[in-house]
Amino acid sequence: MGMRKTRQIQDFIFWIILSIFLVFFLFIFFWMFVSSFKPNLLIVSDPPVWFFIPTLAHYGEVFARNPFARYLFNSLTIAVSSVGLSLVVGLPAAYSIAKYKQDGLALALLVVRMLPGITFLVPLFIVYKRLGLLDTHAGIVITHILTVLPLIMWVMIGFFEDVPSELLDAALIDGCSQLGTMIRVMIPLSLPGITAVAILSFISSWNNFIFVLILGGSKTMTLPLAVYNFLTYGQVNWGALCAAATVVTLPVLLLALVVQRFLAGGLTMGAIKG
């Protein structure tokens, strides 16, 4: 009885702490969304004004000043291309590391994963300038692969290690090659994990800002960089900034809501051994 009481108290404390963090983070999105419908004077008013006549002027300004359809196309093209290519390269690499216990390579991968993206900017800028890759979709996709590929490999190593080796040996005895074993056995069994890591990688690529800022330009401008354009040295257009941020956030938020079951299931599966 005492242990049950202690467990209930622990659960209660856990949910209280979780609720506090949840309210804090959700309030940020709530404030951003509400402010996108406020007149500029009311956004910075003190105390805050919560009852007002909504206006769509900020959204009109956002779409009038910026070709958001093109920015959306750039963001989708870069994110989908970088995640797709990273999966093609990363899954076989993770399979090799997991199967042959290449711990040194896994450690090197972890080190690369820990490096901030800004570490690659100077050498990439020099190389891109000489190769003519500045402000090109191919150039930006390559930079996103540098950050997405280590994530995919590192997460999938754990999933592949959880697949029983007896299944792989049975496939090899039945005549499958190593590639056939990975395609017919390993990938179907690890599909929840692949789905989860693909979603996380897509969100990471979608939100990437620094590479497009330095190595991109008007042809490759993405939605996060478009939001940055509403910040000026003289003043901040809070209404348009909140409207643009809402437009950028909604696709990722909707994606997370639609696939949350697959995301949670995939990550949970990867945490279970045996």
C-alpha positions in Angstrom: 0.0 0.0 0.0 2.9 2.3 0.9 4.6 1.7 -2.4 1.4 2.4 -4.3 1.0 5.7 -2.5 4.6 6.7 -3.2 4.1 5.8 -6.9 0.9 8.0 -7.1 2.8 10.9 -5.5 5.6 10.5 -8.0 3.2 10.4 -10.9 1.4 13.5 -9.6 4.7 15.4 -9.3 5.7 14.3 -12.7 2.5 15.5 -14.4 2.6 18.8 -12.5 6.2 19.5 -13.8 5.3 18.3 -17.3 2.2 20.6 -17.3 4.3 23.6 -16.2 6.7 23.1 -19.1 3.8 22.4 -21.5 2.0 25.6 -20.6 5.2 27.6 -20.9 6.0 26.4 -24.4 2.4 26.4 -25.6 2.0 30.0 -24.4 4.8 31.1 -26.8 2.9 29.7 -29.8 -0.4 31.1 -28.5 1.1 34.5 -28.1 2.6 34.4 -31.6 -0.7 33.3 -33.1 -2.8 35.9 -31.3 -0.3 38.7 -32.0 -0.5 37.9 -35.7 -4.1 39.2 -35.6 -3.4 42.3 -33.4 -2.7 45.8 -34.6 1.0 46.7 -34.0 0.2 49.2 -31.2 -1.6 46.5 -29.2 1.1 43.9 -29.6 3.6 46.0 -27.6 1.1 47.5 -25.2 1.7 47.2 -21.5 -0.3 45.6 -19.9 -1.1 43.2 -22.7 -4.5 43.5 -24.5 -6.3 40.2 -24.9 -9.6 41.5 -26.2 -9.4 43.3 -29.6 -10.8 43.4 -33.1 -8.8 40.9 -35.2 -7.2 42.0 -38.4 -5.7 40.1 -41.3 -3.6 43.1 -42.4 -0.4 41.4 -41.2 -1.0 38.3 -43.3 -1.9 40.5 -46.3 1.4 42.3 -45.8 3.4 39.1 -45.5 2.0 37.6 -48.8 2.2 41.0 -50.6 5.8 41.6 -49.8 7.1 38.1 -50.2 6.5 35.3 -52.8 5.7 32.7 -50.1 4.7 30.1 -52.6 8.3 30.1 -54.0 9.8 30.0 -50.5 7.5 27.1 -49.6 8.6 25.3 -52.8 12.3 25.9 -51.8 11.8 24.6 -48.3 9.9 21.5 -49.4 12.4 20.8 -52.2 15.5 21.1 -50.0 14.0 19.2 -47.0 12.6 16.3 -49.1 15.7 16.0 -51.2 18.1 16.1 -48.2 16.1 13.6 -46.2 15.6 11.3 -49.2 19.3 11.2 -50.2 20.3 10.9 -46.5 18.1 7.8 -46.1 19.5 6.2 -49.3 23.1 6.7 -48.0 22.5 6.5 -44.2 20.5 3.3 -44.0 23.1 1.0 -45.6 25.8 2.8 -43.6 23.9 2.3 -40.3 23.3 -1.3 -41.2 27.0 -1.9 -41.8 28.0 -0.2 -38.5 25.4 -2.2 -36.6 26.2 -5.6 -38.2 30.0 -5.4 -38.1 30.2 -3.6 -34.8 32.3 -0.7 -36.2 32.4 1.2 -32.9 35.2 3.5 -34.0 33.1 4.7 -37.0 30.1 5.1 -34.7 32.1 7.3 -32.3 33.4 9.4 -35.2 29.8 9.8 -36.4 28.7 10.9 -32.9 31.5 13.6 -32.9 30.3 14.9 -36.3 26.8 14.9 -35.0 27.9 17.1 -32.0 29.7 19.7 -34.2 27.6 22.9 -34.8 26.7 23.6 -38.4 28.6 26.8 -38.4 31.8 24.8 -38.2 31.4 23.9 -41.9 30.5 27.3 -43.2 33.9 28.8 -44.0 35.3 25.8 -45.9 32.0 25.3 -47.6 31.8 28.9 -48.7 35.3 28.8 -50.2 34.5 25.5 -52.1 31.1 26.6 -53.2 32.4 29.9 -54.6 34.9 28.1 -56.7 32.5 25.5 -57.9 29.6 27.9 -58.5 27.3 26.3 -56.0 26.4 29.5 -54.1 22.6 30.1 -54.1 21.8 26.8 -55.8 19.4 24.1 -54.6 22.0 21.4 -55.0 24.5 23.3 -52.8 21.9 23.9 -50.0 20.8 20.3 -50.1 24.4 19.1 -49.6 24.7 21.3 -46.5 21.5 19.9 -45.1 22.7 16.4 -45.7 25.8 17.2 -43.5 23.4 17.7 -40.5 20.7 15.2 -41.4 22.8 12.2 -42.4 24.6 11.8 -39.0 21.2 12.0 -37.2 19.7 9.3 -39.4 22.7 7.0 -39.1 23.1 7.4 -35.3 19.4 6.7 -34.6 19.1 3.8 -37.0 22.2 2.0 -35.6 20.2 1.4 -32.5 17.2 0.1 -34.4 19.3 -2.2 -36.5 21.1 -3.6 -33.5 17.8 -4.6 -32.0 16.9 -6.9 -34.9 17.8 -10.5 -33.9 20.8 -11.7 -35.8 19.1 -15.1 -36.3 16.7 -13.5 -38.8 19.6 -12.1 -40.8 21.5 -15.4 -40.7 18.3 -17.2 -41.9 18.0 -14.8 -44.8 21.6 -15.3 -45.8 21.2 -19.1 -45.7 18.1 -18.8 -47.9 20.3 -17.2 -50.6 19.9 -13.5 -49.9 22.8 -11.2 -50.4 23.8 -8.6 -47.7 21.9 -5.9 -49.7 18.9 -8.3 -50.1 18.9 -9.0 -46.4 18.9 -5.3 -45.6 16.0 -4.6 -48.0 13.9 -7.7 -47.3 14.4 -8.2 -43.6 16.1 -5.3 -41.9 14.2 -2.3 -43.4 10.7 -3.8 -43.0 11.4 -4.7 -39.3 12.8 -1.2 -38.7 10.1 0.7 -40.6 8.7 2.5 -37.5 12.2 3.7 -36.7 12.8 4.8 -40.3 9.5 6.7 -40.2 10.4 8.4 -36.9 13.9 9.5 -38.0 12.6 10.7 -41.4 10.1 13.0 -39.6 12.8 14.3 -37.2 15.2 14.9 -40.1 12.5 16.7 -42.1 11.8 19.0 -39.3 15.5 19.6 -38.7 16.0 20.5 -42.4 12.9 22.6 -42.6 14.0 24.7 -39.6 17.6 25.0 -40.8 18.6 28.7 -41.1 22.3 29.3 -41.0 23.3 27.5 -44.2 20.7 29.3 -46.4 21.6 32.6 -44.8 25.3 32.4 -45.7 25.4 30.1 -48.7 22.0 30.9 -50.3 20.3 33.9 -51.8 17.2 35.0 -53.5 16.9 31.8 -55.6 17.1 29.5 -52.6 15.4 31.5 -49.9 13.4 29.3 -47.5 10.6 30.2 -45.2 12.7 30.6 -42.0 15.0 33.0 -43.8 11.9 34.9 -45.1 10.8 35.4 -41.5 14.2 36.9 -40.7 13.6 39.6 -43.3 11.0 41.2 -41.1 13.8 42.1 -38.6 15.4 45.5 -39.4 17.9 47.6 -37.7 15.5 50.5 -37.1 12.5 48.6 -35.8 10.8 45.2 -35.7 7.5 44.7 -37.5 6.0 42.5 -34.8 2.6 41.9 -36.5 4.1 40.8 -39.8 6.8 38.9 -38.0 4.3 36.9 -36.0 2.1 36.3 -39.1 5.1 35.0 -41.0 6.3 32.9 -38.1 2.8 31.4 -37.9 2.8 30.5 -41.6 6.2 28.9 -41.2 5.2 26.9 -38.1 1.9 25.6 -39.3 3.1 23.0 -41.8 5.5 21.5 -39.3 2.9 21.6 -36.6 0.3 19.9 -38.8 2.9 17.3 -39.8 3.7 16.5 -36.2 0.0 16.2 -35.3 -0.7 13.9 -38.2 2.3 11.5 -37.7 2.6 11.8 -33.9 1.5 8.2 -33.4 4.1 6.9 -35.8 6.8 9.1 -34.3 6.0 8.1 -30.7 5.8 4.4 -31.7 9.0 4.5 -33.6 11.0 6.1 -30.9 9.6 3.8 -28.2 10.4 0.8 -30.3 14.0 1.9 -30.6 14.3 2.2 -26.8 13.4 -1.4 -26.2 16.1 -4.0 -26.2 15.6 -7.7 -27.0 
